[in-house]
């Protein structure tokens, strides 16, 4: 009989092996990646076009082109598209990053003939209706203006401008005039340049059947659009900029937002995976040093976090927190104190073991289904990472030493290189 008074033995977590996708090439050269898994009769379809922000001629062009794909086709208007998605129990998501544009469809397998046909209409027959575009523009402008009242938004925008420069794509922040400048002709031009069969990859995940694969081949396996070479409009190389400090006064704000950080190494740098461990230890989870000291011990804030925000060229190291106005300087001082400790005192093995367990568990939770594993491979492929990237990260987690973390802290957390942005009221 099981003795419940005895604690189960502790053991090291085994590496979580992420399933590799099967890759097929359709008749028109489009790569189709298959990740079969799960018993639920649901399939996820991801269309990935090389149609990100770096290919746009003006701000917001890539985003609005992607957004308007579901706002009307030659056969259906925006209301009919929404009604059909609801009727078939399907759900769509659309996103744009610097390199790519993403259209994701979740569908019940029994409705795939109808939902794939609907998806094809949106991708191949959009009309970019001027009236619908005006509605979408005005809605986005209102959301933009509301967001600008938030200290967190103002601080993040200013931080990007300062570490990248306003002439760099990463530092170009959308303004109301950029929304107003969008028109139908601008979107049609971008669609014709970037949305074609020579510029597409497809990912199928979930409960994949032969019928689903055949539907995809029949729908997207033929040449479509004006196939042409993709010509980037923006150079994404990042030039190091000197550290700066900036205060943004927002008189009616109830709290202040603090952002501290810099541009660091890219995802392809050999230090990157272990640097992620260091940033997690500093402020990347609830038991991190910053959460323990700044939140729990000193009570300056409800939350403080550190992160690496990846782009195609670099990772933006960011330490972020919202706090009462009078705690801004004490909070910043404590952040630098914790950085000093990381640089001067090796991390203890017990603390490192906790961080390792957290990161390993987080990987297992994040990639626990075929649908979520699709996210992992889409990310790896669009960022140009090797197929071993997940294994490499696991090995970095289990192998990093206190001495290596100390070296990384001295190399990448130099206080003189960190930019500070504070948005809120002036100190009383």
N, C-alpha and C positions, 0 to 999 in steps of 0.2 A: 504493500500500500504506500502511496506517495506521502512522504513526510513534508508537510507544508511549512514546518518550522525551519527547514533548511533552505538557505539561499541557493538558487541554481548557480552552477559554476560559470564564471566569466570566461569568454573566449574571444579571440580576435575575429573581426568580421571578415568574411571572405570577399574577394573582389567581385563586384557586381558586373557581370559580362553583358554588355549592351548588344542586342542582336543587330547584325549587319543586314542592310536591305539588299534584296535582289534587284539588279539593274537590267532593264531591257531597253532596247532602242527601237522606237517606232519607225514606220516606213519613211516618215518625213525627217528623221534624225533626232526627234525629241526623246530625251532620256526619261524613262518611266521607272521609278523606284518603288518596290513592293515591300511592305512590312506587315506580313500577315500575323495576327495575334488577337486572342480574345474570343469568347463565345457569344458575346452580344452582337446581334445582327445590325451593326452600325459600321459604316465606312466613312473614313475621312479622306477627302480629296484636296490636295494642295497644288495650286498652279503657281509656279514661281517664275516670274518674268524678270529679266535683267532690265528693269525700268525704274530704278531708284532715283534719289535726288541728284546724284552726280551727273545724270544725263539731262537734267532739265535746263531750260534756257532762262527761266525766271522762277522766283520763289513760289512755292505751293503748286507748281505745274504737275509734278509727279503725284502728289497727294490727291489733288482734285480729279485727275484723270482716273486714278484708281477708284476713288469714291463714287464717281459718276457712272461707273459700269453697271450698277444696280438701279439706276434711276431712269431706265427706259430703253427698250429695244425697238426694232422695226415692227415687232408683233405685239409687244406688251408695254404698257406704261408702268410707272413706278409703283402705283397702287396694286396693279395686277401681279407684279413680281412679288411684292410683299405678301399678298394674299396666297399665292401659290406656295411660297416657302412655308407659310403657316399651315396650309392645308396638308402638305406632305410631311410635316413634322421635321423640316430641315432648318438648319441654322448656318448663316454665313458670317465670316469675319474677313476684314480687309485691312492690310497694313502696308506701310512703305518704310524702307530704311534707306541708307545711303546708296546701296548697290541694287536693291531688288524691290519688286512689288509683289505682294502676296495676296492670293484669293483662296480662302479656305471654305470648304463646304462639308458639313456633317449631315449625313443622310441615313435613314433607315434603308437597309438593303432592298426591301420589297418595293421601295419607291425610287430606286436608282435610275430606271429608264426616264422617269419624268424629271427628276432633279438634275440629272446630267444634261438633259436637253435644255433645261432652264439655264444651267450654268453656261452651256455653249452659246445660247442666245446672248447672254450678258457679255461674254468674252468676244464673240465674233460679230455681233450685230448691234452694238451700242449706238444710240443716236445723239447723245450729249445734248439733250433738249435744253434750249436756252432758258425757258421758264423754270424748269426743274433746277437748273444750275443756279439761278438767282435765289431760289429758296434755300438751297444747300449753302450758298455763300453767306446769306444773311444769318442763318443759324450758326454757322461757324464763326462769323464775326462777333456775334453776341457772346458765344462761349469764350472767344479770345479776350474780349473786353472784360468779362467777368473774371477770367483767370488772372488778368493783369493786376487785379486788386489784391491778390494773395502775395504775401511776402515770400513764400517758397518759390513761386513762379518767377518773381522779379529777381531773386537771388540766383536761381539756376541760370536764367537767361544772361545775366551780367557775368556770371562765372564763365560761361562758354565764350562770351565775347572776349574776356580778358585772357584766357589761356590759349585761345586759337586765333584771335583777331577777327574783326568784322568782315575782312575780305575773304576769309576761309569759309568753306561750306559749313563746317562744324560750328562756326561762330556767327553765321547769318541767322538772325532771329526774325521770324515773320512779324510784320506790322500790319495795321489795318489796310494801308494802301496796297500791300501785296495781295490781300484778299480781293480788293476791288479791281485790281488789274487782271484778274483771271476772267477769261471769256471763252466762248465755245471754240473759236478758231485756235486758241492756244492749246486747248485740250485735244482737239482733233489732230493737230500737228504732232503732239507728243505720242498719242495713241498710234498713229500711223508709223512713226519711227521705231517705237519700242515694243509694241504688242504684235508679235508675229511668231510663227512656228520655229523660226531660227533662233529664238530668244527665250525659249520656254523649257522648263523642267517640270515633271509631274511626280507627285508623291502620293501613293495609295497606302493607307494604313487602316487597321481595324480588322474586321471580319471580311477578308477579301475573297471573292469568288471568281471563277473563270468568267462568269457572265459580266461581272463588273469590269474586268480587264478588257473584255471584248468591246464593251460599251465605250471605254476610254479610247481604245484603238480606233473604233469607227468614228468617234466624234473629233478627236484631236490628232489622229494619225496621218492626216493629209496636210499638205502645205497650205498655210493661210496667212493672210496679211502681206505686207510689203517687206519680204525678207531682205535685210541689209545689215551691214556691220554696225555694231554699237560704238558710237563715238562719245566718250565722256566729255562733258562740258566743264568739269571741275577737276583740278588736281588735288588729291587727298593727302599728299605728303604734309607732315606736320613739322613746323620749325619751332624749336624751343623759344619760349618767351620769358622775360624776367618776371619774377614774382611781384604782385601788386596787392594793394589793399583798397577796398572800396566800400563806402557806406551809402545805402539808398534810403533816403528818408521817406517814410510812409506814415504820416501823422496820425491817421485813424486806426492804425494796426493795433491789435490787442497783444501781439507777441512779436518777437523778432525771429528771423531765420538766419542761421549761420551756415556758410558753405566754405570749407577749406580744402584745397587740393591742388592738382597740377596734371599736366599731360605726362604719361609715363610710357613704358615699353608696349609693343604690340603683342597680340596673341601668339605670334610666332617666335617671340624671344625665348631663349632657354630658361630665363628666370621667371617667366610669367606664371606658370602653374604654382610654384612655391610662393610667389608674391601673393597669390590669391589666398593662400593659407595664412600668411602674415596679416593681411587686411581683414580676414575673418576673425582672427584672434584679437585684433585691435578693436573692431566694432561691427563685425559682420553677423553676430547672432546675439541672442538675449543674454547669454552668459559672458559676453566679451568684456574686455577691460574697460572700454568707455561706458558701456551700460552699467557695469558694476560700480564704477566710481562716480561718474557724472550723474547718473540717474539714481542709483540705489543709496550710495553713501552720502552724496552732497545734495541731492534733490534739486539740481538745476533744471531738469527737463524730464518729460515723460518718455522721451526716446532720443537716442543718438546713434547714428549708423555710419559705418565706413563701407565703401564699395569700390569696385573697379567697373567702370562703364565702358564696354568695348566699342570701338569703331573699326573700320577697315584698316586704319593706320596706327592706332594707339589704344591705350586704356586711360580713361580719365579717372584718376584717383580722387575720390570725393568723400569728405566727412561732413555729414549734414545733421542739423538739429534745429528744432524750434524751442524757444525758451522765453521766459519773461524778460523784458528789456533790461532790468537791472542785473540779470545773470549772464549777459552776453560776454563780458570780459572775463569773469571767473571761469566760464565754460571754455573759452578759447585757451586760457592759461592751463587748465587741466588737460586739454587735448595735447598741448605741447609737452606737458609734464609726462604724460603716458608715452609719448613718442621718445622722450629722453630715456625713460626706463627701458624701452625696447632696444634702444641703441647701446645702453650701458650695462644692462644686466641680462644674461641669457635667460630665455624662457624655461620655466621648470618643466620637468618631464610630466608631472601630473596634469598641469594646465594644458600642455601640448596633447596629451592623450585625450582630454575632453574635446579639444578642437578637432582632432582626428575623427573621433567617434561622431561628432556632429556632422562633419562634412561627408563622411561615408554614409551615414544615415540619410542625409539630404539627397545624395545621389540616388540612393535606392528609392526614396519617396518620389523623386522627380521623374524617374524613368521606370515606373512600375507598370506601364501598360503600353500596348502597341501604339496607341494614339499619342502618348507623350514621347515615346521614343522617336516618333516622326519629327517632333520638334528638335530633338537632339541632332538628328542627321541633317535636317534642313539647315540648322545653324552651322554645323561643321562644314557642309558643302559650300554654303554661300560665303563663309568666312575663309575658305581655302585651307581649312585645317586637314591634317592627315587622318586616315582612318583609325590611327592608333591614339587619337587625341584623348579619348575617354580613359583608355588604359594608362596613358601618360599622366593624366591628372590624378588617377587613383594612386599610382606609384609615387607621385610627388607628395601626396597627402601622407602616405605611410612611411616615406623615407626621409622627409625633411627633418633636419636636426636643429637644436637650439642655436648652434653656431651659425648655421645658414640663415636662420631667421634674423639673427643679430646683424649679419652682414647685409641682408636685404633692407633692414630698417635703416642702417647707416647710408646705404646707397640710394634708396628711393624715398625716404622720409626725411630728407634734409629740410629742416625748418625754414632755412633761408630761401628755399625754392618753392615754398607753398604760397599760393594766392589765397587771400581772405576776402570774402564778400559778406556783408551784413545788411539785411533789409529789415527796417522797422523804425521805431521812434528813437530819437536821440536820447542818450542816457540822461536821467534827471540829475 
